[in-house]
Amino acid sequence: MKKYNVVVLGATGAVGLEFRKLLVERNFPIDKIKFLGKSTVGQEIPFGDTTVTVEAVEDGCFDGFDIALFSGGGAISLEVAKKAVAAGCVVVDNSSAWRMDPDVPLVVPEVNPDAVAAHKGIIANPNCTTIQMVVCLQAIEKLSHITKVHVSTYQAASGAGASGMAELEEQTKQIVNGEEPTVEKFAYQLAMNIIPQVDVFTDNGYTKEEMKMYYETKKIMDSDINVSATCVRIPVMRNHSEAIWLETEKELDLADVRKAFENAPGVTVVDDPASQKYPMPLFGAGEDDVFVGRIRKDLTNPKGLTFWCVGDQIKKGAALNTVQIAELMIEKGLL
Ligand SMILES: NC(=O)c1ccc[n+]([C@@H]2O[C@H](COP(=O)([O-])OP(=O)(O)OC[C@H]3O[C@@H](n4cnc5c(N)ncnc54)[C@H](OP(=O)(O)O)[C@@H]3O)[C@@H](O)[C@H]2O)c1
């Protein structure tokens, strides 16, 4: 089996840690591995049963590598992704830098796997909230076209990276000790609070995160679907949850909807109200699938449907989806 030279840019971050685990767990065919970073350059970090020294992003750092998995944020991605491509790498990027570029496929393997073939060197990984939503929406789209979606997200602190997790942990300790919580990463204290703002506001009153859900869903599903989102940060360490209301062209039977979710790749149904079984962020960390529950008809609309989903946004929302894209490229002979 062919093996590949792999670069991970951002290997020390929240997403990077998952890359390191997944590449080993999924036996990704690696010949040579390189980790790139910024503040951790020179540090030895674990990879499987060995360690790798973090190197700096500099001229020539991508030479001789086949694929680069980026989780270093938008700024560094804009700066170096094209240089990596010029050096012969295919870049799969986790930031929002390239997602809406018409030359860049935006891929969720369960939804639009064939889109990878059109890549010109860069493939974008969608926003985490969008990924877990479209994995679920695709199941319903197969039954009837979805015209619109209303979604409220409940987003974990780790969605803001390793420093987001650290801030929630620190604030929780400070509150328990009767101290004033330190607020740096989020707009307000997150512990014992929820914040109806993820990312910055745009002119239409929606945040950038909410507009990502609007635009990215259309691109991934290749659809005129309209998404109106309210994105909320909650004091949970890991796993995003979403309450989703959708409207389809045809009226759907609830039994068919349930079956569609049960058969959908990447979805696990946990939905037994009688025994209080539904997905929760407490139980989904480290899981690959998106968990769906509270499936019911919308009382206000015969063509409406509503459900709840929970996904590990660092895995399926980021690292796992990226590694799946790389695996898909190998499977399709594109790497
Ligand atoms: N966290 C999530 O749930 C999630 C989900 C989906 C997508 N994403 C996206 O994935 C990216 C990374 O997120 P994260 O949560 O992993 O962030 P993070 O925990 O803050 O980690 C950032 C990583 O990027 C590296 N980095 C930053 N600037 C760099 C530069 N100029 N050159 C080289 N390396 C640089 C850092 O390296 P050093 O440690 O060496 O400084 C670190 O490894 C972001 O674009 C984010 O939007 C995150």
The ligand as a MOL file (V3000), in Angstrom:
LIG
                    3D

  0  0  0     0  0            999 V3000
M  V30 BEGIN CTAB
M  V30 COUNTS 48 52 0 0 0
M  V30 BEGIN ATOM
M  V30 1 N -11.9420 23.6980 18.2570 0
M  V30 2 C -12.9030 23.3320 17.4480 0
M  V30 3 O -13.9270 22.7510 17.8720 0
M  V30 4 C -12.8210 23.5840 15.9720 0
M  V30 5 C -13.7860 22.9890 15.1590 0
M  V30 6 C -13.7340 23.2180 13.7820 0
M  V30 7 C -12.7550 24.0090 13.2540 0
M  V30 8 N -11.8380 24.5880 14.0780 0 CHG=1
M  V30 9 C -10.8090 25.4290 13.4290 0
M  V30 10 O -9.5510 24.7730 13.5050 0
M  V30 11 C -8.5090 25.7490 13.6660 0
M  V30 12 C -7.7300 25.4280 14.9400 0
M  V30 13 O -8.6030 25.4390 16.0310 0
M  V30 14 P -8.1820 24.8850 17.4670 0
M  V30 15 O -9.4490 24.8610 18.2260 0
M  V30 16 O -7.3560 23.6570 17.3580 0 CHG=-1
M  V30 17 O -7.2620 26.0980 17.9950 0
M  V30 18 P -6.1500 26.1060 19.1420 0
M  V30 19 O -6.4270 25.0620 20.1660 0
M  V30 20 O -6.0530 27.5220 19.5610 0
M  V30 21 O -4.7960 25.6980 18.3670 0
M  V30 22 C -4.2240 26.4990 17.3640 0
M  V30 23 C -3.0600 25.7520 16.7250 0
M  V30 24 O -2.6080 26.5090 15.6210 0
M  V30 25 C -1.2000 26.7140 15.7100 0
M  V30 26 N -0.8740 28.0180 15.1390 0
M  V30 27 C -1.4890 29.2070 15.3810 0
M  V30 28 N -0.9070 30.1760 14.6560 0
M  V30 29 C 0.0760 29.5890 13.9330 0
M  V30 30 C 1.0460 30.0760 13.0120 0
M  V30 31 N 1.1140 31.3650 12.6660 0
M  V30 32 N 1.9250 29.1900 12.4920 0
M  V30 33 C 1.8610 27.8800 12.8280 0
M  V30 34 N 0.9860 27.3620 13.6990 0
M  V30 35 C 0.0920 28.2180 14.2470 0
M  V30 36 C -0.8980 26.6570 17.2020 0
M  V30 37 O 0.4540 26.2860 17.3440 0
M  V30 38 P 1.3350 26.6430 18.6580 0
M  V30 39 O 0.6530 25.9060 19.7960 0
M  V30 40 O 2.6530 26.1090 18.3260 0
M  V30 41 O 1.2970 28.1340 18.8160 0
M  V30 42 C -1.8780 25.5480 17.6500 0
M  V30 43 O -1.3100 24.2690 17.3970 0
M  V30 44 C -9.2110 27.1060 13.6580 0
M  V30 45 O -9.2200 27.6230 12.3530 0
M  V30 46 C -10.6120 26.7700 14.1020 0
M  V30 47 O -11.5630 27.7120 13.6550 0
M  V30 48 C -11.8260 24.3800 15.4080 0
M  V30 END ATOM
M  V30 BEGIN BOND
M  V30 1 1 1 2
M  V30 2 2 2 3
M  V30 3 1 2 4
M  V30 4 1 4 5
M  V30 5 2 4 48
M  V30 6 2 5 6
M  V30 7 1 6 7
M  V30 8 2 7 8
M  V30 9 1 8 9
M  V30 10 1 8 48
M  V30 11 1 9 10
M  V30 12 1 9 46
M  V30 13 1 10 11
M  V30 14 1 11 12
M  V30 15 1 11 44
M  V30 16 1 12 13
M  V30 17 1 13 14
M  V30 18 2 14 15
M  V30 19 1 14 16
M  V30 20 1 14 17
M  V30 21 1 17 18
M  V30 22 2 18 19
M  V30 23 1 18 20
M  V30 24 1 18 21
M  V30 25 1 21 22
M  V30 26 1 22 23
M  V30 27 1 23 24
M  V30 28 1 23 42
M  V30 29 1 24 25
M  V30 30 1 25 26
M  V30 31 1 25 36
M  V30 32 1 26 27
M  V30 33 1 26 35
M  V30 34 2 27 28
M  V30 35 1 28 29
M  V30 36 1 29 30
M  V30 37 2 29 35
M  V30 38 1 30 31
M  V30 39 2 30 32
M  V30 40 1 32 33
M  V30 41 2 33 34
M  V30 42 1 34 35
M  V30 43 1 36 37
M  V30 44 1 36 42
M  V30 45 1 37 38
M  V30 46 2 38 39
M  V30 47 1 38 40
M  V30 48 1 38 41
M  V30 49 1 42 43
M  V30 50 1 44 45
M  V30 51 1 44 46
M  V30 52 1 46 47
M  V30 END BOND
M  V30 END CTAB
M  END
